[in-house]
Amino acid sequence: MVADPALAADALFDQLMPLSQLVIGILVLAAVAVSVHRLILRGPSRMGGAMLLAGGAVVCVAVVSYLVQTL
């Protein structure tokens, strides 16, 4: 039995995947920094609802990413 040779496309994709995740992570961090800055400018009256909303968003993103990785 002869094993299938490794494809160059697979190696390229394996190298690009972490790079794309890094770019997405940087963009998410920039969006979070801008939204936190705007939230601080609005004052403490809106902080409670915004923190609940942000916490819910983090939990949803974590659940979706877990489900995508397990498929």
Biopython code that builds the backbone (N, CA, C, O; Angstrom):
import numpy as np
from Bio.PDB.StructureBuilder import StructureBuilder

atoms = [
    (1, "MET", "N", (0.835, -1.182, 0.000)),
    (1, "MET", "CA", (0.000, 0.000, 0.000)),
    (1, "MET", "C", (0.883, 1.250, 0.000)),
    (1, "MET", "O", (1.833, 1.359, 0.775)),
    (2, "VAL", "N", (0.554, 2.164, -0.864)),
    (2, "VAL", "CA", (1.311, 3.408, -0.968)),
    (2, "VAL", "C", (0.486, 4.529, -0.345)),
    (2, "VAL", "O", (-0.694, 4.699, -0.653)),
    (3, "ALA", "N", (1.121, 5.276, 0.520)),
    (3, "ALA", "CA", (0.429, 6.403, 1.167)),
    (3, "ALA", "C", (0.293, 7.545, 0.176)),
    (3, "ALA", "O", (1.153, 7.739, -0.683)),
    (4, "ASP", "N", (-0.785, 8.297, 0.299)),
    (4, "ASP", "CA", (-0.975, 9.449, -0.579)),
    (4, "ASP", "C", (0.069, 10.515, -0.265)),
    (4, "ASP", "O", (0.339, 10.784, 0.905)),
    (5, "PRO", "N", (0.655, 11.121, -1.284)),
    (5, "PRO", "CA", (1.636, 12.174, -1.016)),
    (5, "PRO", "C", (0.943, 13.419, -0.458)),
    (5, "PRO", "O", (-0.206, 13.712, -0.789)),
    (6, "ALA", "N", (1.658, 14.131, 0.382)),
    (6, "ALA", "CA", (1.115, 15.362, 0.965)),
    (6, "ALA", "C", (0.985, 16.411, -0.130)),
    (6, "ALA", "O", (1.884, 16.587, -0.953)),
    (7, "LEU", "N", (-0.123, 17.089, -0.125)),
    (7, "LEU", "CA", (-0.348, 18.120, -1.123)),
    (7, "LEU", "C", (0.232, 19.448, -0.654)),
    (7, "LEU", "O", (0.171, 19.787, 0.528)),
    (8, "ALA", "N", (0.790, 20.185, -1.591)),
    (8, "ALA", "CA", (1.345, 21.489, -1.250)),
    (8, "ALA", "C", (0.242, 22.449, -0.821)),
    (8, "ALA", "O", (0.479, 23.341, -0.007)),
    (9, "ALA", "N", (-0.962, 22.274, -1.361)),
    (9, "ALA", "CA", (-2.076, 23.142, -0.987)),
    (9, "ALA", "C", (-2.435, 22.954, 0.481)),
    (9, "ALA", "O", (-2.798, 23.917, 1.157)),
    (10, "ASP", "N", (-2.339, 21.722, 0.982)),
    (10, "ASP", "CA", (-2.624, 21.480, 2.395)),
    (10, "ASP", "C", (-1.611, 22.188, 3.283)),
    (10, "ASP", "O", (-1.983, 22.771, 4.301)),
    (11, "ALA", "N", (-0.353, 22.144, 2.916)),
    (11, "ALA", "CA", (0.681, 22.806, 3.708)),
    (11, "ALA", "C", (0.486, 24.319, 3.699)),
    (11, "ALA", "O", (0.652, 24.979, 4.724)),
    (12, "LEU", "N", (0.133, 24.862, 2.535)),
    (12, "LEU", "CA", (-0.093, 26.303, 2.437)),
    (12, "LEU", "C", (-1.292, 26.712, 3.277)),
    (12, "LEU", "O", (-1.245, 27.724, 3.976)),
    (13, "PHE", "N", (-2.365, 25.936, 3.214)),
    (13, "PHE", "CA", (-3.562, 26.248, 3.998)),
    (13, "PHE", "C", (-3.274, 26.165, 5.495)),
    (13, "PHE", "O", (-3.770, 26.983, 6.270)),
    (14, "ASP", "N", (-2.467, 25.172, 5.905)),
    (14, "ASP", "CA", (-2.111, 25.041, 7.313)),
    (14, "ASP", "C", (-1.314, 26.244, 7.805)),
    (14, "ASP", "O", (-1.409, 26.604, 8.978)),
    (15, "GLN", "N", (-0.539, 26.863, 6.940)),
    (15, "GLN", "CA", (0.221, 28.045, 7.337)),
    (15, "GLN", "C", (-0.632, 29.301, 7.327)),
    (15, "GLN", "O", (-0.424, 30.199, 8.143)),
    (16, "LEU", "N", (-1.591, 29.374, 6.410)),
    (16, "LEU", "CA", (-2.425, 30.568, 6.314)),
    (16, "LEU", "C", (-3.513, 30.613, 7.377)),
    (16, "LEU", "O", (-3.956, 31.697, 7.756)),
    (17, "MET", "N", (-3.944, 29.473, 7.859)),
    (17, "MET", "CA", (-5.034, 29.445, 8.829)),
    (17, "MET", "C", (-4.680, 30.203, 10.104)),
    (17, "MET", "O", (-5.488, 31.027, 10.531)),
    (18, "PRO", "N", (-3.524, 29.983, 10.745)),
    (18, "PRO", "CA", (-3.195, 30.769, 11.936)),
    (18, "PRO", "C", (-3.051, 32.263, 11.624)),
    (18, "PRO", "O", (-3.361, 33.101, 12.471)),
    (19, "LEU", "N", (-2.592, 32.601, 10.433)),
    (19, "LEU", "CA", (-2.452, 34.002, 10.061)),
    (19, "LEU", "C", (-3.821, 34.674, 9.974)),
    (19, "LEU", "O", (-3.993, 35.806, 10.427)),
    (20, "SER", "N", (-4.793, 33.972, 9.391)),
    (20, "SER", "CA", (-6.132, 34.553, 9.293)),
    (20, "SER", "C", (-6.755, 34.693, 10.674)),
    (20, "SER", "O", (-7.461, 35.668, 10.932)),
    (21, "GLN", "N", (-6.509, 33.738, 11.565)),
    (21, "GLN", "CA", (-7.028, 33.845, 12.923)),
    (21, "GLN", "C", (-6.390, 35.015, 13.657)),
    (21, "GLN", "O", (-7.055, 35.684, 14.448)),
    (22, "LEU", "N", (-5.122, 35.268, 13.408)),
    (22, "LEU", "CA", (-4.448, 36.412, 14.026)),
    (22, "LEU", "C", (-5.038, 37.719, 13.531)),
    (22, "LEU", "O", (-5.256, 38.632, 14.328)),
    (23, "VAL", "N", (-5.303, 37.833, 12.237)),
    (23, "VAL", "CA", (-5.891, 39.048, 11.680)),
    (23, "VAL", "C", (-7.290, 39.276, 12.256)),
    (23, "VAL", "O", (-7.638, 40.401, 12.615)),
    (24, "ILE", "N", (-8.081, 38.225, 12.342)),
    (24, "ILE", "CA", (-9.420, 38.355, 12.917)),
    (24, "ILE", "C", (-9.332, 38.767, 14.382)),
    (24, "ILE", "O", (-10.105, 39.612, 14.832)),
    (25, "GLY", "N", (-8.413, 38.188, 15.119)),
    (25, "GLY", "CA", (-8.232, 38.556, 16.526)),
    (25, "GLY", "C", (-7.843, 40.007, 16.700)),
    (25, "GLY", "O", (-8.335, 40.672, 17.611)),
    (26, "ILE", "N", (-6.967, 40.513, 15.841)),
    (26, "ILE", "CA", (-6.556, 41.918, 15.917)),
    (26, "ILE", "C", (-7.736, 42.836, 15.609)),
    (26, "ILE", "O", (-7.919, 43.859, 16.270)),
    (27, "LEU", "N", (-8.532, 42.474, 14.613)),
    (27, "LEU", "CA", (-9.699, 43.294, 14.279)),
    (27, "LEU", "C", (-10.730, 43.287, 15.412)),
    (27, "LEU", "O", (-11.341, 44.315, 15.701)),
    (28, "VAL", "N", (-10.920, 42.142, 16.046)),
    (28, "VAL", "CA", (-11.842, 42.069, 17.184)),
    (28, "VAL", "C", (-11.335, 42.916, 18.335)),
    (28, "VAL", "O", (-12.118, 43.624, 18.968)),
    (29, "LEU", "N", (-10.042, 42.861, 18.621)),
    (29, "LEU", "CA", (-9.475, 43.689, 19.688)),
    (29, "LEU", "C", (-9.638, 45.176, 19.393)),
    (29, "LEU", "O", (-9.924, 45.956, 20.302)),
    (30, "ALA", "N", (-9.461, 45.575, 18.150)),
    (30, "ALA", "CA", (-9.651, 46.978, 17.783)),
    (30, "ALA", "C", (-11.106, 47.396, 17.974)),
    (30, "ALA", "O", (-11.375, 48.486, 18.478)),
    (31, "ALA", "N", (-12.037, 46.547, 17.578)),
    (31, "ALA", "CA", (-13.464, 46.863, 17.751)),
    (31, "ALA", "C", (-13.827, 46.961, 19.226)),
    (31, "ALA", "O", (-14.591, 47.843, 19.620)),
    (32, "VAL", "N", (-13.288, 46.065, 20.040)),
    (32, "VAL", "CA", (-13.561, 46.116, 21.480)),
    (32, "VAL", "C", (-12.974, 47.385, 22.093)),
    (32, "VAL", "O", (-13.620, 48.020, 22.927)),
    (33, "ALA", "N", (-11.767, 47.762, 21.694)),
    (33, "ALA", "CA", (-11.150, 48.974, 22.237)),
    (33, "ALA", "C", (-11.960, 50.212, 21.881)),
    (33, "ALA", "O", (-12.146, 51.088, 22.726)),
    (34, "VAL", "N", (-12.443, 50.301, 20.650)),
    (34, "VAL", "CA", (-13.250, 51.452, 20.240)),
    (34, "VAL", "C", (-14.566, 51.485, 21.001)),
    (34, "VAL", "O", (-15.001, 52.548, 21.441)),
    (35, "SER", "N", (-15.204, 50.325, 21.159)),
    (35, "SER", "CA", (-16.488, 50.300, 21.861)),
    (35, "SER", "C", (-16.326, 50.614, 23.346)),
    (35, "SER", "O", (-17.183, 51.279, 23.929)),
    (36, "VAL", "N", (-15.245, 50.149, 23.968)),
    (36, "VAL", "CA", (-15.004, 50.480, 25.378)),
    (36, "VAL", "C", (-14.748, 51.970, 25.534)),
    (36, "VAL", "O", (-15.220, 52.585, 26.490)),
    (37, "HIS", "N", (-14.010, 52.550, 24.610)),
    (37, "HIS", "CA", (-13.750, 53.994, 24.668)),
    (37, "HIS", "C", (-15.052, 54.783, 24.564)),
    (37, "HIS", "O", (-15.266, 55.734, 25.316)),
    (38, "ARG", "N", (-15.917, 54.392, 23.639)),
    (38, "ARG", "CA", (-17.209, 55.077, 23.486)),
    (38, "ARG", "C", (-18.088, 54.876, 24.714)),
    (38, "ARG", "O", (-18.826, 55.779, 25.109)),
    (39, "LEU", "N", (-18.012, 53.696, 25.315)),
    (39, "LEU", "CA", (-18.799, 53.408, 26.512)),
    (39, "LEU", "C", (-18.329, 54.261, 27.687)),
    (39, "LEU", "O", (-19.147, 54.756, 28.464)),
    (40, "ILE", "N", (-17.039, 54.431, 27.816)),
    (40, "ILE", "CA", (-16.502, 55.260, 28.905)),
    (40, "ILE", "C", (-16.930, 56.708, 28.722)),
    (40, "ILE", "O", (-17.220, 57.400, 29.698)),
    (41, "LEU", "N", (-16.969, 57.168, 27.479)),
    (41, "LEU", "CA", (-17.394, 58.546, 27.233)),
    (41, "LEU", "C", (-18.869, 58.756, 27.565)),
    (41, "LEU", "O", (-19.259, 59.872, 27.909)),
    (42, "ARG", "N", (-19.691, 57.727, 27.474)),
    (42, "ARG", "CA", (-21.122, 57.864, 27.772)),
    (42, "ARG", "C", (-21.400, 57.945, 29.259)),
    (42, "ARG", "O", (-22.427, 58.492, 29.660)),
    (43, "GLY", "N", (-20.523, 57.423, 30.080)),
    (43, "GLY", "CA", (-20.703, 57.523, 31.519)),
    (43, "GLY", "C", (-21.149, 56.230, 32.161)),
    (43, "GLY", "O", (-21.445, 55.245, 31.484)),
    (44, "PRO", "N", (-21.193, 56.253, 33.494)),
    (44, "PRO", "CA", (-21.480, 55.024, 34.239)),
    (44, "PRO", "C", (-22.937, 54.568, 34.163)),
    (44, "PRO", "O", (-23.223, 53.418, 34.494)),
    (45, "SER", "N", (-23.856, 55.415, 33.744)),
    (45, "SER", "CA", (-25.264, 55.020, 33.716)),
    (45, "SER", "C", (-25.531, 53.922, 32.699)),
    (45, "SER", "O", (-26.480, 53.156, 32.867)),
    (46, "ARG", "N", (-24.730, 53.824, 31.656)),
    (46, "ARG", "CA", (-24.941, 52.807, 30.630)),
    (46, "ARG", "C", (-24.006, 51.611, 30.784)),
    (46, "ARG", "O", (-24.064, 50.673, 29.989)),
    (47, "MET", "N", (-23.161, 51.639, 31.779)),
    (47, "MET", "CA", (-22.158, 50.578, 31.919)),
    (47, "MET", "C", (-22.780, 49.234, 32.266)),
    (47, "MET", "O", (-22.329, 48.209, 31.755)),
    (48, "GLY", "N", (-23.796, 49.202, 33.115)),
    (48, "GLY", "CA", (-24.378, 47.921, 33.537)),
    (48, "GLY", "C", (-24.967, 47.143, 32.374)),
    (48, "GLY", "O", (-24.661, 45.965, 32.188)),
    (49, "GLY", "N", (-25.806, 47.799, 31.598)),
    (49, "GLY", "CA", (-26.400, 47.128, 30.435)),
    (49, "GLY", "C", (-25.367, 46.749, 29.403)),
    (49, "GLY", "O", (-25.452, 45.688, 28.785)),
    (50, "ALA", "N", (-24.396, 47.611, 29.218)),
    (50, "ALA", "CA", (-23.354, 47.318, 28.230)),
    (50, "ALA", "C", (-22.501, 46.134, 28.670)),
    (50, "ALA", "O", (-22.093, 45.325, 27.836)),
    (51, "MET", "N", (-22.230, 46.025, 29.947)),
    (51, "MET", "CA", (-21.434, 44.893, 30.427)),
    (51, "MET", "C", (-22.204, 43.580, 30.264)),
    (51, "MET", "O", (-21.617, 42.558, 29.911)),
    (52, "LEU", "N", (-23.521, 43.605, 30.522)),
    (52, "LEU", "CA", (-24.324, 42.409, 30.300)),
    (52, "LEU", "C", (-24.344, 42.025, 28.821)),
    (52, "LEU", "O", (-24.242, 40.849, 28.473)),
    (53, "LEU", "N", (-24.474, 43.013, 27.973)),
    (53, "LEU", "CA", (-24.482, 42.765, 26.536)),
    (53, "LEU", "C", (-23.132, 42.220, 26.067)),
    (53, "LEU", "O", (-23.084, 41.272, 25.282)),
    (54, "ALA", "N", (-22.052, 42.807, 26.538)),
    (54, "ALA", "CA", (-20.716, 42.344, 26.145)),
    (54, "ALA", "C", (-20.451, 40.935, 26.673)),
    (54, "ALA", "O", (-19.881, 40.104, 25.966)),
    (55, "GLY", "N", (-20.861, 40.665, 27.911)),
    (55, "GLY", "CA", (-20.678, 39.324, 28.468)),
    (55, "GLY", "C", (-21.459, 38.280, 27.689)),
    (55, "GLY", "O", (-20.961, 37.185, 27.429)),
    (56, "GLY", "N", (-22.695, 38.626, 27.314)),
    (56, "GLY", "CA", (-23.495, 37.712, 26.510)),
    (56, "GLY", "C", (-22.870, 37.457, 25.152)),
    (56, "GLY", "O", (-22.888, 36.332, 24.651)),
    (57, "ALA", "N", (-22.317, 38.508, 24.559)),
    (57, "ALA", "CA", (-21.666, 38.355, 23.253)),
    (57, "ALA", "C", (-20.442, 37.449, 23.352)),
    (57, "ALA", "O", (-20.209, 36.622, 22.470)),
    (58, "VAL", "N", (-19.665, 37.598, 24.411)),
    (58, "VAL", "CA", (-18.473, 36.763, 24.595)),
    (58, "VAL", "C", (-18.873, 35.298, 24.756)),
    (58, "VAL", "O", (-18.251, 34.410, 24.172)),
    (59, "VAL", "N", (-19.912, 35.052, 25.548)),
    (59, "VAL", "CA", (-20.367, 33.675, 25.747)),
    (59, "VAL", "C", (-20.864, 33.089, 24.431)),
    (59, "VAL", "O", (-20.565, 31.937, 24.117)),
    (60, "CYS", "N", (-21.622, 33.869, 23.657)),
    (60, "CYS", "CA", (-22.128, 33.378, 22.374)),
    (60, "CYS", "C", (-20.998, 33.073, 21.398)),
    (60, "CYS", "O", (-21.034, 32.052, 20.711)),
    (61, "VAL", "N", (-20.011, 33.932, 21.331)),
    (61, "VAL", "CA", (-18.873, 33.694, 20.436)),
    (61, "VAL", "C", (-18.104, 32.452, 20.871)),
    (61, "VAL", "O", (-17.666, 31.669, 20.028)),
    (62, "ALA", "N", (-17.935, 32.265, 22.179)),
    (62, "ALA", "CA", (-17.223, 31.080, 22.673)),
    (62, "ALA", "C", (-17.980, 29.810, 22.329)),
    (62, "ALA", "O", (-17.366, 28.825, 21.918)),
    (63, "VAL", "N", (-19.299, 29.807, 22.486)),
    (63, "VAL", "CA", (-20.099, 28.624, 22.187)),
    (63, "VAL", "C", (-20.055, 28.318, 20.689)),
    (63, "VAL", "O", (-19.883, 27.164, 20.296)),
    (64, "VAL", "N", (-20.208, 29.344, 19.858)),
    (64, "VAL", "CA", (-20.188, 29.129, 18.407)),
    (64, "VAL", "C", (-18.823, 28.616, 17.956)),
    (64, "VAL", "O", (-18.751, 27.705, 17.131)),
    (65, "SER", "N", (-17.741, 29.187, 18.484)),
    (65, "SER", "CA", (-16.405, 28.724, 18.082)),
    (65, "SER", "C", (-16.160, 27.294, 18.548)),
    (65, "SER", "O", (-15.514, 26.517, 17.846)),
    (66, "TYR", "N", (-16.668, 26.940, 19.723)),
    (66, "TYR", "CA", (-16.527, 25.558, 20.195)),
    (66, "TYR", "C", (-17.283, 24.594, 19.282)),
    (66, "TYR", "O", (-16.774, 23.533, 18.923)),
    (67, "LEU", "N", (-18.497, 24.976, 18.914)),
    (67, "LEU", "CA", (-19.286, 24.115, 18.047)),
    (67, "LEU", "C", (-18.659, 23.964, 16.660)),
    (67, "LEU", "O", (-18.701, 22.883, 16.073)),
    (68, "VAL", "N", (-18.088, 25.030, 16.146)),
    (68, "VAL", "CA", (-17.444, 24.957, 14.823)),
    (68, "VAL", "C", (-16.201, 24.069, 14.883)),
    (68, "VAL", "O", (-15.930, 23.326, 13.939)),
    (69, "GLN", "N", (-15.444, 24.135, 15.976)),
    (69, "GLN", "CA", (-14.230, 23.327, 16.077)),
    (69, "GLN", "C", (-14.542, 21.863, 16.253)),
    (69, "GLN", "O", (-13.767, 21.009, 15.820)),
    (70, "THR", "N", (-15.681, 21.546, 16.889)),
    (70, "THR", "CA", (-15.998, 20.134, 17.104)),
    (70, "THR", "C", (-16.591, 19.479, 15.865)),
    (70, "THR", "O", (-16.630, 18.252, 15.779)),
    (71, "LEU", "N", (-17.054, 20.274, 14.906)),
    (71, "LEU", "CA", (-17.599, 19.675, 13.690)),
    (71, "LEU", "C", (-16.463, 19.246, 12.859)),
    (71, "LEU", "O", (-16.664, 18.707, 11.771)),
]
sb = StructureBuilder()
sb.init_structure("model")
sb.init_model(0)
sb.init_chain("A")
sb.init_seg("    ")
for serial, (resi, resn, name, xyz) in enumerate(atoms, 1):
    if name == "N":
        sb.init_residue(resn, " ", resi, " ")
    sb.init_atom(name, np.array(xyz, "f"), 0.0, 1.0, " ", f" {name:<3s}", serial, name[0])
structure = sb.get_structure()
